[in-house]
Amino acid sequence: MVRKLLCLSVLLSVFWIGFSNVAVAAGDEDDKTGFIMHHVKDSHEWHFATFGHTHLTLPLPVIIYSSDRGLEVFSSSNFQNPETHLFGKEYGHNGYYIDEHDHLKAVDEERSFIDLSITKNVAMLFIVIAIVLWILLSAASHYKKNPGQAPKGAASFIEPIVVFVRDEIALPNIGHHKYKNFTPYLLTIFFFIWFGNLLGLFPGAANLTGNIAVTATLAIFTFFVTNLNGNKDYWKHVVATPGVPVPLLLIIVPVEIIGLFTKPFALMVRLFVAITAGHIVILSFIGLIFVFESYAVGLASTIMVVFINMIELLVATIQAYVFTLFSAMYIGQAVAEHEHH
């Protein structure tokens, strides 16, 4: 297992450094670390590499809805300089432009519209969903066609993980009576986060789970699943904690209500910070190679990148596990039957 992790980490590190070298060579000589934020941020185009004056990019659709024009669809290539691939107000199209921060804006600042564009993170979202569905449906198809037989292919990969999430996360935290109702949800968020984390480690990939909008959405799902399934005991502990003197309820109840929101907030921030920080650290060590232009620094940075890549492969799994575990704990607290003495 360690050998496989090391091999994969070395390959990822080689690709990271290679792609970063191309990015730095094509960019501003005075900004040798600009590729770091370019990778972390979302974008209206999917940029893979630059070779000389050739930009290997995938233009993404810009979708705009406004009350007066209705639905409008353009390619993001219409909003950029064809030579430098830079966005800016001077490259506007049909009354819209993408600024240097990759935000879609109208030339007329008073004009209102809804941006429904397929950005790099949205495209990555669809890819992750497609891969997860393909693997899980392939495993389900195997069991339907071969009942009672040993799993093969995708099923042999999926079954141990499904059993682990069910028996080690859902069952102990939610309880025997309710865990089956919530296991599908826990499996969904586990596989989505895990595959999103792993795919995001590849050079050129989108930083999906390092986008706070994505982690916020996942946390909101857990918030609603938890509170919509909360029983009477759960809400009684929130709005009128049993056994607490009435004067103290004035303090306890606001704290409990705030706690309803701090739990999903912690889920959101933990995943966002862990994934984004990992990407920035890796890219920062790569950036040191081009800042110092030293073989010694290059060798040391490469070793550190390989080491951190090994850690990131583990972190990708750990963060999926932690998010699923805490979601199960919150759900378990909401559906548990309490005994009052």
C-alpha positions, -999 to 999 in steps of 0.1 A, spaced: 0 0 0 28 24 9 46 16 -23 15 23 -44 10 56 -26 47 65 -31 45 57 -69 13 77 -73 27 106 -53 59 107 -75 38 106 -107 15 134 -94 46 154 -83 62 151 -118 30 162 -135 25 191 -110 61 204 -116 58 199 -153 25 217 -156 38 245 -133 69 249 -153 48 254 -184 26 278 -166 55 299 -153 73 299 -186 42 312 -203 34 338 -177 49 370 -163 86 366 -154 80 388 -124 51 367 -111 65 332 -107 38 321 -83 7 334 -100 -2 299 -112 -11 290 -75 -42 311 -73 -50 304 -109 -53 267 -100 -72 273 -68 -98 297 -82 -128 290 -104 -127 301 -140 -149 305 -172 -124 284 -191 -105 252 -184 -68 259 -189 -46 228 -191 -12 240 -204 5 266 -225 32 256 -250 49 286 -264 21 307 -278 -3 278 -280 -29 277 -252 -44 243 -245 -78 254 -231 -114 243 -231 -138 272 -235 -168 268 -213 -204 280 -220 -214 314 -205 -251 312 -198 -270 344 -189 -306 350 -181 -322 384 -179 -358 395 -179 -355 416 -211 -333 393 -232 -343 359 -218 -317 331 -220 -284 339 -238 -256 314 -244 -220 322 -255 -186 306 -255 -162 320 -230 -137 324 -259 -158 354 -270 -148 372 -238 -110 370 -241 -80 380 -261 -74 352 -286 -36 355 -283 -31 360 -245 -64 343 -233 -68 372 -209 -102 384 -198 -111 421 -193 -136 448 -200 -119 456 -234 -129 421 -246 -166 424 -239 -193 407 -259 -229 415 -264 -229 439 -234 -211 416 -210 -175 410 -200 -154 388 -177 -131 409 -155 -96 400 -144 -110 382 -114 -131 359 -136 -164 375 -126 -191 380 -153 -203 416 -154 -225 438 -176 -210 468 -193 -241 487 -181 -235 485 -143 -272 490 -136 -282 460 -157 -294 430 -137 -290 394 -148 -285 359 -135 -252 341 -142 -259 304 -149 -225 297 -166 -208 263 -166 -175 273 -150 -145 250 -144 -158 239 -110 -193 232 -124 -179 211 -152 -158 192 -126 -189 188 -106 -206 170 -135 -175 149 -141 -174 137 -105 -211 130 -105 -208 110 -137 -179 89 -124 -196 82 -91 -228 72 -108 -210 50 -133 -190 31 -107 -219 27 -82 -244 17 -109 -219 -8 -123 -216 -23 -89 -253 -24 -84 -258 -40 -118 -233 -68 -109 -253 -77 -78 -286 -78 -97 -272 -100 -124 -251 -122 -101 -270 -126 -68 -252 -145 -42 -219 -145 -60 -186 -129 -50 -182 -93 -62 -161 -86 -93 -149 -55 -110 -164 -23 -96 -184 -42 -70 -153 -57 -54 -139 -21 -50 -172 -6 -38 -184 -33 -14 -158 -29 14 -163 9 14 -201 5 16 -199 -20 44 -174 3 63 -197 33 60 -227 13 70 -212 -7 99 -186 18 112 -202 52 106 -240 49 102 -248 21 126 -228 32 157 -238 69 154 -274 66 143 -285 34 159 -301 1 149 -336 15 143 -328 44 120 -294 38 104 -307 22 72 -328 53 64 -297 75 63 -270 51 50 -278 61 13 -273 97 21 -240 91 40 -227 69 11 -236 96 -14 -217 124 4 -187 101 11 -182 90 -25 -189 125 -39 -163 141 -15 -138 113 -19 -138 113 -57 -138 151 -58 -108 152 -35 -89 126 -54 -96 140 -89 -87 175 -77 -51 163 -70 -44 159 -107 -27 188 -124 -51 208 -145 -81 195 -125 -106 219 -109 -104 225 -72 -140 213 -66 -140 204 -29 -118 234 -22 -146 257 -34 -165 270 -4 -197 271 -24 -195 234 -29 -187 226 8 -214 250 19 -240 232 -2 -229 198 12 -231 213 48 -266 227 40 -278 192 29 -266 178 62 -283 207 81 -317 200 65 -314 162 67 -306 165 104 -332 191 114 -361 179 93 -357 144 108 -353 157 144 -377 141 168 -396 157 197 -367 149 222 -342 166 199 -363 198 196 -371 198 233 -334 198 241 -330 228 218 -359 250 229 -364 238 265 -336 217 277 -350 193 304 -336 196 339 -323 231 334 -336 259 357 -357 284 339 -333 314 344 -305 294 328 -328 286 298 -323 322 288 -286 314 282 -289 277 271 -316 281 245 -298 308 224 -266 287 226 -285 256 214 -301 275 185 -267 289 175 -253 254 177 -278 243 150 -259 265 126 -223 262 139 -223 224 132 -228 227 94 -206 258 94 -178 237 109 -184 210 83 -182 236 55 -150 253 67 -131 221 77 -134 205 42 -128 238 24 -97 247 44 -81 212 44 -84 208 6 -75 243 -4 -45 245 20 -31 212 6 -32 225 -29 -16 258 -20 12 241 0 20 218 -29 20 247 -54 40 269 -31 68 244 -29 68 241 -66 69 279 -69 100 280 -48 118 261 -76 112 290 -100 117 318 -75 152 306 -64 162 289 -97 185 266 -77 191 229 -82 194 224 -44 160 241 -38 146 222 -67 156 189 -53 144 198 -18 111 211 -31 106 180 -52 111 157 -22 87 178 -2 61 178 -30 63 140 -32 59 138 6 29 162 7 13 144 -22 13 112 -2 -3 131 27 -28 147 4 -39 112 -9 -46 103 27 -62 136 35 -86 131 5 -99 100 21 -98 113 57 -118 144 49 -145 124 32 -146 101 62 -147 130 87 -175 149 69 -195 117 67 -188 108 103 -198 141 117 -229 142 95 -239 108 110 -232 120 145 -255 151 140 -282 129 124 -279 104 153 -283 132 179 -315 143 161 -332 110 159 -320 94 192 -346 86 218 -337 101 251 -345 88 286 -353 114 312 -349 108 349 
